[in-house]
Amino acid sequence: MAPPKNAPKPGRTLLALFAIMVVMAGLAVWQGQTKPKLGLDLAGGTTVTLTAKTANGKNPPADQMNQAVKIMTKRVNGLGVSDAEVAKQGSNNIVVNVPGEGQGRVVNLIGTTAKLQFRQVFATADGRPTSGAAPAPSTSPSKGTSGKNGSPSPSASASPSGSASPSTSSTPRGRAVSGALAAPTPKPSGSASASPAPSSPLGQPSGQPGAPAQDYPGVTDKAVISQFEALDCYGDNRRAPGSNDPNRKFVAACDQDAEKGQVAKYILGPVQVLGENVSSANPMPPNAQQGQASWSVSLKFDGKGAREFGAVTTAASQAYQQNPSSPQAQVAIVLDGQVVSAPSIREGPITGGTASIDGPPDSFNQRYATDLSNVLKYGALPLEFKQSSIDEVSSTLGSDQLTGGLIAGAIGLGLVVLYCLFYYRGLGLVAVSSLVVASAITYEAVVILGEGMGFRLSLPHIIGLIVSIGITADSFIVYFERLRDELRAGRRLRSSVENAWKRARRTILVADAVTFLAALVLYFLAVGGVAGFAFAMGLTTLIDVVVVFFFTKPMVALLARTDFFGRGHPMSGLDPRRLHKQPQDASAAAARTTSQEA
């Protein structure tokens, strides 16, 4: 008799599961990581102490310190489940412990203030200091002409390398903020209406002492003008004093990164949009169709931010329409007092409430875009911090404690195996095989998560994995007992396999769902090691469902077709005579108890 068309095919199910395991193993090898990463308590890591800086030199307010701890914790958690520890120490220190050596990137990410500002540009120049000499006017400079010393004289179009004096055109730093923002602005004709260019080599002050001072249209703060002219952006410190203060009307600022060895400096106007008005920030890959060669960070503003960003881009767009070479056609994106980019607004105001930040492909890569989006996503720190110390520390538990934990887990697993073999006999081999498959999938998942999301095995994680052994064994027991009940009722083994599964799978799913929900709630409400325990327990609960559905049940269905199990061998664990004897003995004992009570 041919089997029905909708009959289960356990062989195909097992092949699918093993194919998934092979793919997971290949993914781990492709990632270059074949061993789980260990947490701070098992492998040591990096410890950094951050000290808050205040204007008056006094201790910062406690609420600001607590807010900084929360933001730092969110930032490091945004990198994955890494069991990093962020704690306040004293009144002005925050200690951050990050698992693994060489975690400078994570430390810098955590300690970055991430104050984001959008300001309109009022002047640009090459990043070298120009203080002490005023630029001499030039009537019609053009590329290829020579100065007094015979060196090429830059054209009137501004670029970080094109003028040591303030310029009225956009710079190559004017990268796109969205599709409505410009690529490089067209160069103006070399006429006297453009800003004067120096007649001396790049980086050297031009003009003669006593020459007329350069005009800075719209800039009313003479102190900022002096600071701008004296500013040297080619030094180690590119953060100009006061450039990160949102309350200052005008500030001088440098480029954040050098582009082909060139650094620009700017005079920026009042803050138009603050980073606190950014509702979301996400890294975006390059898009060749839109001419986007590097990674970028996509920003979305809240209602207030969208209105303010629309206003500043409207002003910049109007300035561009009046004079395409005007620096006021640019909107600078300032992060922690440095200009990330300063694009020109060419195609009208941007009122959709979105923008993007990008940069040179060599520096604005996936890692930088991801880190920048993380620090912007969780908000700016209320205080500025400096690194007081940074040290590599050894594990706090050591190999002895790890060995002890693994031995305890091996003993527990061994007891479960012995019980299954003693009570279920041949059927117990299915339970043992299921545990082996579950362990293999768990190991592969931990390795992949370690490389993909920063998951690191700590002692709480290992405890969670060991505890889940009992949860996995419970699922097998529920199914096996349902199967034995069917056989006790006198049904054949092959039909009992399917009938028992229909009754058992609901119980298994309900039990695993309750465990997973408990782990989920514990993970989101707890911190540190407790959250790690919850994560491991939730992960293994999901793996338990996969193993029971895709290995345990199909394996039992295949074994039911063999003579050893199908004919009920005494060592199979499915001997009908032994199964029928158990309820008879129980009934006799119950009858004797009833007669004694009577």
N, C-alpha and C positions, 0 to 999 in steps of 0.2 A: 504494500500500500504506500503510495507516494505521499510525502508530507505536504501539508497545505502550503499555499503560496506565501502566506503571512507568517509562517513558522519562523521563530528566532534563529539566527545564524551566529552561534557563539564564536565560531572560528574567525569570522570577519571582525567581530567586535574586539577580540584579543589582538588580532593583527593591527587594527587601528590604534589600540592603546600602545603597543610596542613601537609603532611608527612614530607616535607622538613623543615617546621617551627618547627615541633615536634623534629626532629633530631637536629636542631640548638639549641633549648631550652635544650635538653638533653646534648649537648656538653658544653653549658654554665654551667650547673649544674656539669658535670663531671670535668670541670676545677676548680670548687670551687669558681666561681665568677658569681654572679647573678645581680650585679649592675655595671653600667659603672664607669670606673676610671675617676677621675676629674683631670684637668690640673693645672698648677702652679697658674693661676689667680683665680681659684675657690677652690682649696684645699690646697694651699701652697706647700712647698717642701724643698729641701736642697740647700743651697747656699754655694759655696766654692770659695775662692780666691786663685789663684795659682800665685806664684811669680817666675819670671824667674831668674835662677842662671847663672852668667857669670864668666869666669876665672879671669877677671881683676876687678870684682866688679862694673863695670859701667853698664849703661843701655844697653840692647840688641838692635840690629838694628831693625828698624821699620818693614822692610820687613820680618824678621824672626818671629816677633810677629804676623804679619798678616797671615803668613803661618801657624803658630801654631793654630790660631783661626779657620782657614779653616779646618785643620786636625781634631781638636777637634769636630767641628760641624759635620763632616762626620762620626766620630766615634759614636757620640751619635745618629745620624740619622740612623746609621746601626743597632741600637737596636730597631727601630720602630718609628712611628710618636708619639713622646712624648712631643712635644712643649718645649723642653729644650732650654735654651738661653745661648749662649756663646758670650761674648763681652769683648773687650779690655778696661781696665781701667788704665789710666795713661800711663806711658812709659814701665812699666815692670810687670804689673798685668793683669791677665785674670780672669774674674768673670764668673762662671758657675752656672746657676740656673736649677735644675732638679726637675720636679714635683714629689710629693710624699715624704713621710718620709722614713728615713733609706736607702738612695740611695748611701751608701758608695761604693758599687760595681761599680756603674756607674761613680762616681767621680774618683775612682782609675783607671778605664778604660780610662777615658778622659785624666788624667794627666800622664799616663805612657809614658815614652819617646819612648819605643819600638824600640831601636836600636838593630837590629839583626846582628850577626856576626857568621861566620863559621871559626874556628881556629883549627889547628892540635895540639893535645896534646903532651907534652914533658915530663911531670911527673905527678904522682898522689900520694896522701897520704890521710890519715885520716885527718879530718878537725881541729884537735887540734894543737896548736902551738908546734913546735919541736925545736925552736931556743934555742941555748945555749948548745946543746949536739949533738954530731954526732953519728949516728947509728953504732953499732958494727957489723962486718960481721958475718954471720952465714953460716956454711958449708952446712948443709942439714936439714933445719927445716921441720918439718912435723906436721900435725895436731895431737894433742894429746900429744906432748912432753911438758915438763915443763921448765920454766925459773928458775932463781935463787930462786925466792920466791915461787916456786911450782905452779904458775898459768900457764894455757895453753899458749903456745907460738904460735902465728898465723903462718899460712903457708906462703910460698913465693908468692902465688898468691895475687894480689892486690885487695883490696876492701876498701870501706871507713872505714870498721871496721877492716881490716886485717893488717894494717900497719900504724904506726905513722910516718914512714919514707917514702921517695919517693919510688914508686913502678914502675916496668917495665911491669906490666900486666894490663889488663883492669879491670874496676871496675863494680860493679853491676849497676852503672848508665849508662853503655853502652847499652842503649836500642835501638831498631831498628829505623832506619830512613826511610828505605824502605825495600822491599823484599830482596834486595841484601845485606842488612846490617845484622850484627851478632846479635844473642842473646848472652848470656854470653860466653866469650872466654874460651876455655879449660885451666885448670890450668896447669902451667908448673911443671915439676918435681922439687922437692926441692933440687936443686944443687947449687953449688957456682956460676954458671953462671947467675942465677936469682938474682934479687936485694936482698940485705940483709934485713932481717926482725928483728925487735926489740926483745930482749930477756926479755923485761919488760912488765908489764901489758899494756893493750890498753890505749892509750892516754898519757902514761908517756914516756918521752925521754929515749932512750936506749943508751948504750955505756958509756964510761968514758970520763971525760973532757980531752981534748988534743988528742982525737982519730982522725984519718984521716977524712977529710971532705968528705961528700957523693958526688959522681959524678952526674952531670946532663947532660947527653950526648946531645949535640947540643945547650944547653942554654948558651949564651954568656953574658947575663946581670946579673952581680953579685948582683946588687941591687934588682932585681926581685927574685933571689934565697933567699936573706935574708928576703925579704918581704913574700915569700912563707913559709919559715920555721917559721916565727913569726905569720903567719896568724891564727886567731881563727875563724873558721866557725860555731862554736856552740853558738856564741854570738847573740845579737839581730841584729846587722848589718853585713850582709853577703856580702856586696859589698866592695871589696878591692879597695883601692885608685888606680885610673888609669885603672881599669879593663874594663871600658866602652869606652876607648880612642882608636879609630881605627888606630891612627897613631903610637902607641907604638908597637915595634916589639915583645916583650915578656910581658906577664901580668900574675899575679896570680889571681885566681878566685875561688869562692866557688860554691857549688851546690845551685840551687835555692830553692829546697825543701828537707827536711829530708826524707829519705826512711827507715822506721822502726827504727827511732831514730838515724840514721847514716848519717853523712854529709861528703862528700869528698871535697878536694881542689886540684887545678890543676895549673901547669905551662903551659900556652898556647903560641903557636907560633904566627907568623904574621897573620893578617886577610887575609883570602883567598877569601871569598865571603861576600858581604854586603847585608843587608836587602833591600836596594834600588833596588837590582837586582831580587827581588821576584815580579813576575807579578800578582800572585793570591794566596790567602790563604783561605782554606775552612775547616770547622770542619767535621770530619769523625767519624761515630759511631764504636764501637768495631766490630771486625771481627774474630769470633772464628775459622773459617777455616784457616785463616792465622796466628793463634796464637796471635792475637791482643786482649788483654783483656781490654784495656782502650780506651777512646776516643783519637783521634789524630787530628793533623792539617796537611792537605795536602798542600804542597808548590809546586808552579810551577815557574821556573826561566825564565827570558828573555834570549836572545841569549848570552849576555856576562856572565850572571850568570851561565848558563848551562855549558859554557866552563870552567869557574873558578871552579865550583863544580866538574866537571869531573877531573880537574887537581889535586885538593886536595884529592879526593877519590882515584885517581891513586897512589899518593904518600903514602897514608895510606895503600892501598892494598899491595903495594910492601913491606912496613915495616912489614905487617902481614905475608907475605910469608917468609920473612927472619927470623922473630922471632914473633910467635903468641902472646907472652907475652909483646911485646914492647908497651909502651904507645903511640908511634907515629903511631900505627895502628888505633888509635881513632881519630875521628873528633868531636870536641866539638861544640855544638850549644849554642851560648851565647846570652842571652837576657838581655839587660840593665846591663851588667857586671856580670851576674850570669849564670852558666852552667845549661841549661835545661836538656840536655842529652849529652852523649859522647859515641856514638856507635863505635864498631870496624868494619872495612871494611874487610869482609872475602871473599866475592865472586867476587872480581874484582871491577874496577872503575864503577861509576854510571854516565853514559853519556846521559841519557834520559831527563835531565832538570827538574826532579821532585824529591821530597823528602818528608818526613813527620816527624813530631815531636810528640812524645808520652811520657807517663810517668806512674807513679803508678796509678792504678785505683782509689784509695781513694782520690787523689788530682787532677788527670788529668781527670775530669769528663766533662759532656756536657757543663756546664756553663763556665768552665775554657777554654775548647777548643774553644767555641764560642767567648769568649772575646779576646783570643789570636789571633784568625783569624781576628777579626775586627781591632785590633790595627796594625796587620801586613799588612792587606789589604790596608789601607789608608796611610801607610808610617810612618816613624819615625818623631817625633817632632824635629825641628831644635834646640831646646833649652831644657835644663833640668829645671824642675819646682819643687818647694816645696809648700806644703799647708800652707798658711799663716793663714787661718781661715776657719772653716766649721760650719755652723749654720743651724738649722731648722727654717724655716720662715712660718708665717701664710699666708693665702690667701690674695692677693692684692685687690681683689674685694669684697669679703665677701658675706654673705648669702643674704643681701638686694639686691645687684646687680643681683645675680643669680635669686632670686625670681622675680625681675622686668622683667628680660629677659623671664622667663617662662610665666609670665602673658601676656606679649606682644605676645608671640607665641600662647598662648591659645586664645587670642582675635582674632588674624589673622585667626586661624583655625576655630573659631566659625563663623566668617563672611563668610568664604568660604562655610561652611556647610549650613548656612542660605540661601545663594544665590542659592546653588544647589537645596535645597528643594523647594525654592520659584519658581525657573525658570523651573526645570525639574520634580518637584513633586515626583511621585513614583520612577521615574528613578533616581532621586537624591539620593535615598537610596543606590543605587549601587555605586555612587560616594563616599558617606560617608563611606560605608563598605570598599571600596578600600583604602581610606585614613587610616582607622583603620588597615587594613592588612599591608599597607606600613609602618605604624608607628611601628607595632609589629616586622616586619622583620628588620627595621632599629635598633630598640632597641636591638634585639638579635645580630645583626652584630656588633654593637658598643661594647657590652659586650664581645663577642668572640675575637674581634680585640684587646680589652684592655688587655686581658690575653695573647693572642698569639703573638702580635707584639708591645705591649706597647702603643696602642692608648689611648689617654686621652682626655676627653671632656673638651674643654675650651670654652670661650665665642665666639670666631670666629667659632668654630665648630657648636655651637648651632645656631648661626646666619645662617650658611650655611644650616643647617637642616630645619630651619623655611622658608628660601627663597625657598627651594626645594618644599615646599607645593604647591606653585603656579605652578611650573613646572609639578608636578604630576597632578594637577587639569586641566592643559591645555590638557594633553593627554586624559582625560575623555571627555572633551568638544569637542575635534576634532572628537572622535568616535560618540558621541551622536548626533552631528550636521549632520554628514554623514548619520546616521541612520534616522534622521528626514527627510532629503532630499529624501531618498528612499521612505519613506512613503508619502511624498508630491507628488511624481511621480505616486502614485496609486498602488505601489507594496504591497504584503502581508508582514506581520511583520517577519515571520520566514526566508523568502528568503532575506528580507531587512537586517537582522542581518548579514548574511554572505557577501552580496554584499557591505554593508557599511564598514565591517571590511577589506575587500580587498583594498578598497580605502583609508581607514584611517590609516592602519598600516604603510604604506610607509611614510606618513606625520609624524607620531609619531616617527618612527625610525630616520628620517632625523633630526627632531627637537632635539631629545635626543642626537644624535651623535654630533651635533653642540655644545650643552651645555657641553657634556662630553669632547670634544676636548678643549673647552675653559678652563674648569677646569683643564685638564691635563697640558696645557701650563702654566697656572697660578701657578700650584703646583710646577713645575720644575723651573720656573723662579723667583718665590717669595720665601720669607723666613718668619719664625715666624708665626704670626697670619694669614697673608694673605694665606700662604700655607695651614694652617689648615682649613680655609674657603673653599679653593679650593678642598681639600681632601673630606670634608663633602659633598660638592655639587656634586662631581663626584660619590661618593658612593651612594647617594640617586637617582642620575640619573639612575644608573644601576638598582637599586631596582625598580624604576618607570617602566622600561621596563619589568621586571619580573612580577610585579603586573598587568599591563595592559594585558599582553599576557596570564598569568596563572590564573587571577582572574576576572578582569573586563569583558573581552569578554566572557569567559565561563559562568559567572553569567548572563549576558544579554541573552545569548542563552538559558539558563534554564528558565529564567523568561518569555521569549517569548512563552513558551509552556503552560503557565498558562492562565486562562480565564481573569484575571484582566488586564494583559498586552496584551494578544493576541486579545482580543475583543476591545481594545482601551478604557478602562475606563477613564472618564474625569480626574481622579486623577492620572492616570498612567504616564502622561507626553507624551503619545503616542496616544492621541485622534486624529483620522484622521480628524474630523470636525474642530477641533481647528487648526491643522497644515495646512489644506487647506485654512482656513480663513486668515491666516497671509499673504500668498503671494497674495491673492486676494486684500486685503486692500492695500498692497504695490503697486500692479499694478494700482489700482484706483488712489492712490496718485500720482504716476508717470504720469498717463494720465492727471490729473488735472494740474500738473506742466507744462506739454508740451503745453496744450491748452492756459494757461496763457502766456507762452512765445511767442506763435504764435500771 
